[in-house]
Amino acid sequence: MEDIIIKTYDLCKTSLSIIIFMRQQEACYEIE
C-alpha cells in the first residue's frame, strides 16, 4: 500500500492531474 501512495504522490507532483489529485487528495496531502 505504501508503494501505491508514493506513486500517487509522484503523479500529483509530476502530472498534476486534476482528476487524480481530487480522487487521491487525501493521499497527496497525507505525505506532504
Secondary structure, DSSP 8 states (H G I E B T S, - for coil): -HHHHHHHHHHHHHT--HHHHHHTHHHHHHH-
